[in-house]
């Protein structure tokens, strides 16, 4: 259990470092990458099962400009973040995703709508 917690902490730090080195001032334009990392990282990592996000994660998702966030998903980030889990978390949090938006190397399908 302790090794799993340590790995998740390491992964969150790694995501933060990758995002910090690939973006400048993105919080000001609605991306709030730091909030997403802090509140949602554990729900979008490739490792581990898909699980419903926390209310704190949903609160950040609701305020985030997902199209802006998607522009900052690099191939390096995609090695540790599951785009499918990103879609799941956004849907779970009732955040409509713009159709056809490219998120990393994946294009959001036209049928992505709130349940």
JOVENBEL-V560874 format. One record per residue. N is the residue number from 1. RES is the residue in three letters. PHI is phi in degrees with one decimal (NA if undefined). PSI is psi as a letter, one per 20 degrees, with the letter a starting at -180 (none if undefined). NEAR is the number of other ideal C-beta (glycine too) atoms within 12 Angstrom. Layout:
n | res | phi | psi | near
N | RES | PHI | PSI | NEAR
N | RES | PHI | PSI | NEAR
This chain:
n | res | phi | psi | near
1 | UNK | NA | g | 7
2 | UNK | -63.1 | h | 8
3 | UNK | -68.1 | h | 10
4 | UNK | -65.9 | g | 15
5 | UNK | -62.7 | g | 13
6 | UNK | -65.1 | g | 12
7 | UNK | -62.5 | g | 20
8 | UNK | -61.1 | g | 24
9 | UNK | -62.4 | g | 19
10 | UNK | -63.0 | g | 19
11 | UNK | -62.2 | g | 28
12 | UNK | -63.6 | g | 28
13 | UNK | -64.9 | g | 18
14 | UNK | -61.7 | g | 23
15 | UNK | -59.6 | g | 36
16 | UNK | -61.1 | g | 23
17 | UNK | -65.6 | g | 19
18 | UNK | -61.3 | g | 25
19 | UNK | -66.2 | g | 32
20 | UNK | -64.8 | h | 19
21 | UNK | -82.8 | i | 15
22 | UNK | -106.0 | i | 19
23 | UNK | -136.2 | q | 27
24 | UNK | -135.7 | o | 13
25 | UNK | 65.5 | k | 14
26 | UNK | -75.3 | i | 25
27 | UNK | -66.3 | h | 24
28 | UNK | -67.0 | h | 13
29 | UNK | -100.5 | j | 17
30 | UNK | 98.8 | i | 22
31 | UNK | -70.8 | h | 29
32 | UNK | 41.5 | l | 29
33 | UNK | -61.8 | h | 38
34 | UNK | -63.2 | g | 25
35 | UNK | -63.3 | g | 26
36 | UNK | -64.4 | g | 45
37 | UNK | -63.7 | g | 37
38 | UNK | -63.0 | g | 23
39 | UNK | -94.7 | h | 27
40 | UNK | -120.8 | i | 41
41 | UNK | -52.5 | g | 39
42 | UNK | -64.3 | h | 34
43 | UNK | -90.4 | i | 38
44 | UNK | -120.4 | j | 40
45 | UNK | -67.0 | q | 32
46 | UNK | -62.4 | h | 23
47 | UNK | -78.7 | q | 22
48 | UNK | 89.4 | r | 19
49 | UNK | -77.9 | q | 13
50 | UNK | -71.8 | p | 20
51 | UNK | -144.3 | q | 17
52 | UNK | -60.7 | p | 17
53 | UNK | -75.2 | r | 29
54 | UNK | -74.9 | r | 19
55 | UNK | -62.8 | h | 15
56 | UNK | -60.9 | g | 19
57 | UNK | -64.6 | g | 32
58 | UNK | -61.4 | h | 24
59 | UNK | -60.8 | g | 20
60 | UNK | -68.9 | g | 33
61 | UNK | -58.0 | g | 35
62 | UNK | -60.5 | h | 26
63 | UNK | -90.1 | i | 22
64 | UNK | -78.7 | q | 33
65 | UNK | -89.2 | n | 27
66 | UNK | -61.2 | h | 36
67 | UNK | -60.4 | h | 23
68 | UNK | -65.5 | g | 24
69 | UNK | -59.7 | g | 42
70 | UNK | -60.3 | h | 32
71 | UNK | -65.0 | h | 23
72 | UNK | -99.0 | j | 38
73 | UNK | -87.6 | o | 36
74 | UNK | -92.4 | r | 21
75 | UNK | -56.4 | h | 15
76 | UNK | -64.5 | g | 18
77 | UNK | -66.1 | h | 36
78 | UNK | -65.4 | i | 24
79 | UNK | -72.9 | i | 19
80 | UNK | -121.5 | i | 33
81 | UNK | -110.3 | p | 40
82 | UNK | -89.3 | o | 29
83 | UNK | -63.8 | h | 32
84 | UNK | -61.3 | g | 22
85 | UNK | -68.8 | h | 31
86 | UNK | -59.9 | g | 41
87 | UNK | -60.3 | g | 33
88 | UNK | -59.9 | g | 25
89 | UNK | -62.1 | g | 37
90 | UNK | -60.8 | g | 38
91 | UNK | -62.9 | g | 26
92 | UNK | -58.5 | h | 26
93 | UNK | -85.7 | j | 32
94 | UNK | 60.3 | l | 16
95 | UNK | -105.8 | o | 33
96 | UNK | -67.1 | p | 20
97 | UNK | -102.2 | p | 34
98 | UNK | -59.5 | p | 22
99 | UNK | -60.5 | p | 16
100 | UNK | 79.8 | i | 15
101 | UNK | -67.1 | p | 27
102 | UNK | -89.6 | p | 20
103 | UNK | -118.9 | o | 34
104 | UNK | 66.3 | c | 27
105 | UNK | -98.0 | j | 16
106 | UNK | -112.0 | p | 22
107 | UNK | -96.4 | p | 17
108 | UNK | -64.7 | p | 29
109 | UNK | -66.8 | q | 18
110 | UNK | -59.2 | h | 11
111 | UNK | -85.6 | j | 13
112 | UNK | -69.3 | o | 25
113 | UNK | -139.2 | q | 16
114 | UNK | -63.7 | q | 14
115 | UNK | -79.3 | none | 12
